[in-house]
């Protein structure tokens, strides 16, 4: 990372504006985001604990869900504490190393999330379209390799994004009109040529979106074809119910991402971008455990058993 020669004597910092334009809502927003963060932490860690402690949930589908909950916990933790700090502190500055470090972790979690959602779609495809070979295809070794690929996918591309930011030059004080150090905000603050970084963003972001969406769409096309061939309405409902939670999570995640892509790049759209960013980085990690627990009979049964044991112990 380079600093312009004419500014060598000036400290180079970023200022995250966050929601500073609404000082009267700072306390309310702090309490709201604190509540969301607590629900996200308890929900995701609780989901991990439930899956680990219940042998009935030691299946490929819940193995992937356990790792999705872990990534969502990390995602929320990489963003929300800094957001909460900015709401109670007048000092909204952040050093360039800290800003780019936050971007690396958030980018890593977001990219890993997309790969995991694609893997979970493939898992549903195998379970419904090849039920007799399901445990053979989705063996422990195969599942572990898929998860290793998901984490490697996130680390590799987030490192590439981070490198494309480190080669930029920054001058003096730079304002990011957001509450999180996201790629476009850091990129716009640079005072050097951005062509390489913009090319990396375009190629990697579109490759990631298109490749994972292709796996998801292809998997569910075959799932729908298989469901249409089933004669039993009960069998159709049971098969579809195993996909409902995942489809909901995919719809919310990719719907938010596509919405942010479609927002015009203008000063008047900053509030819309912030709201979309809040939903993408703070709310979705809270929603995923709720979606999977409320729509999953096995998880609900485990929760009921735990509650019953707790009541009996008292």
C-alpha positions, -999 to +999 in steps of 0.1 A: +000+000+000+015+033-011+010+069+001+013+099-022+046+117-020+030+151-015+013+138+016+041+119+033+039+142+064+001+138+066-015+109+084-036+089+060-069+078+076-104+068+066-136+082+082-166+060+082-196+083+082-220+056+091-254+070+102-239+103+115-264+123+095-291+112+119-277+121+154-312+119+169-315+082+160-280+071+172-292+056+205-322+039+188-300+025+161-274+013+186-301-006+206-315-021+173-282-033+160-271-046+194-303-067+196-298-080+160-261-088+168-271-107+200-297-127+182-273-135+154-246-146+178-270-167+199-288-181+169-257-192+149-238-205+180-269-222+192-274-238+158-238-251+158-243-265+193-276-282+184-261-299+154-230-310+173-249-325+203-277-342+184-265-374+166-296-374+145-284-342+128-250-357+119-259-358+082-244-339+052-272-313+051-266-303+088-229-305+083-231-278+057-256-258+078-232-260+108-204-244+087-229-218+072-238-208+108-201-205+117-194-182+087-225-161+095-212-157+130-178-145+118-195-123+092-216-105+118-187-102+142-165-086+116-190-058+109-214-051+138-190-043+167-174-015+146-209-003+136-219-002+173-188+017+182-194+043+155-229+049+169-217+058+205-183+074+196-177+107+180-144+095+166-153+076+134-117+074+121-102+041+111-066+034+100-060+020+065-046-013+078-076-018+101-100-008+072-085-032+047-083-059+074-120-056+081-127-057+043-106-089+040-127-107+067-160-095+055-151-103+019-139-137+029-172-145+047-193-132+019-175-152-008-175-183+014-212-179+020-219-179-018-199-211-023-216-228+007-251-219-006-241-235-040-228-266-022-260-269-002-280-267-034-259-295-048-265-315-017-303-311-021-300-321-058-282-354-048-306-361-020-337-358-041-325-369-075-302-397-064-315-408-030-301-443-032-266-430-038-269-400-015-247-413+014-222-427-011-218-394-031-220-372+000-196-392+021-178-376+050-146-373+029-166-356+000-183-332+024-150-323+040-135-316+006-164-294-004-161-274+028-123-271+023-130-258-012-156-233+001-131-218+027-103-219+001-126-201-024-133-173+001-097-169+012-083-169-023-106-143-038-106-121-007-068-121-009-070-111-045-094-083-037-072-072-008-040-072-030-058-050-056-064-025-028-029-027-013-013-015-046-034+017-045-022+050-032-041+070-006-038+107+003-047+125+035-082+121+050-106+099+030-143+098+037-163+065+032-200+072+032-209+039+048-205+021+082-183-007+068-150-008+048-164-022+016-145-024-017-161+003-037-158+028-008-121+021-003-116+022-041-132+056-045-110+070-018-078+062-037-058+090-054-041+067-079-050+048-110-079+024-102-080+005-135-064-027-122-086-028-091-118-021-110-110-049-135-104-073-106-137-063-090-156-067-123-141-101-132-141-118-098-175-105-086-192-115-118-174-148-119-184-156-083-220-146-088-225-163-121-207-196-112-225-201-079-259-190-093-254-215-122-248-243-097-279-233-077-302-229-107-290-261-124-294-281-091-330-269-086-340-274-122-332-311-118-349-310-084-381-296-100-380-321-128-377-350-103-405-336-082-428-334-112-422-371-119-433-380-084-469-394-082-473-390-044-483-355-032-469-364+002-436-374-013-435-341-032-442-320-002-416-339+020-389-335-007-397-298-013-398-290+024-362-300+027-354-273+001-377-246+014-353-232+040-323-232+016-344-215-012-355-188+013-319-181+023-307-181-013-335-157-023-327-132+005-289-134+001-288-130-037-318-107-039-300-083-016-267-085-036-285-080-069-304-051-054-272-034-044-258-040-079-288-023-094-287+008-072-274+037-094-240+051-084-251+086-074-250+108-043-288+106-038-286+068-035-263+067-005-291+060+020-304+031-001-269+016-003-265+019+035-298+002+041-289-026+017-255-030+033-271-033+067-294-060+055-265-078+037-239-077+064-259-074+097-295-088+092-289-118+070-265-135+095-293-131+120-320-144+096-303-176+085-305-195+118-341-184+123-351-195+088-335-230+092-348-235+128-384-223+121-388-244+090-369-275+101-388-302+121-356-319+132-341-287+147-375-277+163-377-312+178-342-309+192-351-275+207-382-288+223-363-317+238-337-293+252-364-271+267-381-301+283-349-314+298-342-279+312-377-277+327-373-312+343-339-303+358-355-273+375 
